[in-house]
Amino acid sequence: MTHPQPLPLPEGIRSCFAQAVNGLTMHYLEAGRAASGQPARPCLLLLHGFPELAYSWRKIMLPLAAAGFHVIAPDQRGYGATTGWSDSYDSPLTPFHMLNLVKDATSLLAQLNIGHVHAVIGHDYGSAVAGWCALTRPDIFQRVAFMSAPFTGAPTALNANLKVMAALEQLPQPRHHYQAYYGTRAANDNMRYAPQGLHAFLRAYYHMKSADWPENHPQALAAASAEELARLPTYYVMPSGLGMAETVAPHLPSANAIATCRWLPDAELSVYAKEYERTGFQGGLQWYRCGLNSTHAQELMALAAQKVNLPACFISGASDWGVYQSPGAVDKMQQQTCTDFRLLRLIPGAGHWVQQEQPEAVTQTLLSFLS
């Protein structure tokens, strides 16, 4: 099989497909596989978030492979060139439940005859998948690295987040939480067919959540209240009545800023734009809908007593509000969820897209942890 669009990959990273992966034909990127007849290398599994792709790991895969690892980064269910999932808003959400996403990961490893993973590394929503991999399958995964989204294990109560999200709408200047928005029927079309065009929408969205946007000065919130959440930037708590496309449109960087953006030049942004033009965003949005679903929450709450007992670390950008969007999450991750937490690093000069904005610092931090 071949990818629907030619990917501008560095030499040494190859695009591959695996069939019969928990009902999917899964596309993945690979670097560092041992030559035929040579001993297998320790494996690293890299799990992307929203709205990204396996391609988002391109800058750190070769350095990790050069350090002796076999590096695998799939397009997860709902994304990119991976097929076998439904993009209908009305289709069942069960395939996108968190524990089934873990099964996607373990099924891919089984198809590749990989019995153990030295570390699972997840970014953004992929951080949650990595956390559940570590929590439920410590027989396979030996370490876990969370990136840009703290992992706090199973929810402890139903609908707590929904109540705070609803309270945002009652503020003097009503706001709308991005996760609630992502759960709406309108969200996919609002972004896929953005009035400014999909490429310009993604440019503004990535820019606002990066260290390039001068208004990103994250700090801990005092409580999980509507008043405190309203301190978050508008890409987290949007003006009520606006979609994400309209929210980020005024913050499109200048032509000069785009031309000098080294971490995401236009040719690389086009890879994302072409993929989301082809697939839409609904596959990734289904994950958020599951996060707001009480049946899904109850399934995870049954595992509330379990903890991550593997060596764990957290890496994010120093300009990333995602570290603090859930008040108390960073502390809970270190002190309660993980019993062997070893490292937290907030990397200067990076926002939310830390492995793309500062790949050298991320690689160095990971290698220190992985050793």
Secondary structure, DSSP 8 states (H G I E B T S, - for coil): ---SS-----TT-EEEEEEEETTEEEEEEEE----TTS----EEEEE--TT--GGGGHHHHHHHHHTT-EEEEE--TTSTT-BS----TTS-SGGGSHHHHHHHHHHHHHHTT---BSEEEEETHHHHHHHHHHHH-TTTB--EEEESS----S-SSSSHHHHHHHHHTTSSS-EEEHHHHHTSTTHHHHHHT-TT-HHHHHHHHHHHTSTTSTT------SSSSHHHHTTS-TTTEEETT--HHHHHGGG---HHHHHT-SSS-HHHHHHHHHHHHHH-SHHHHHHHHHHT-HHHHHHHHTTTT--B-S-EEEEEETT-GGGTSSTTHHHHIIIIIBSSEEEEEEETT--S-HHHHSHHHHHHHHHHHH-
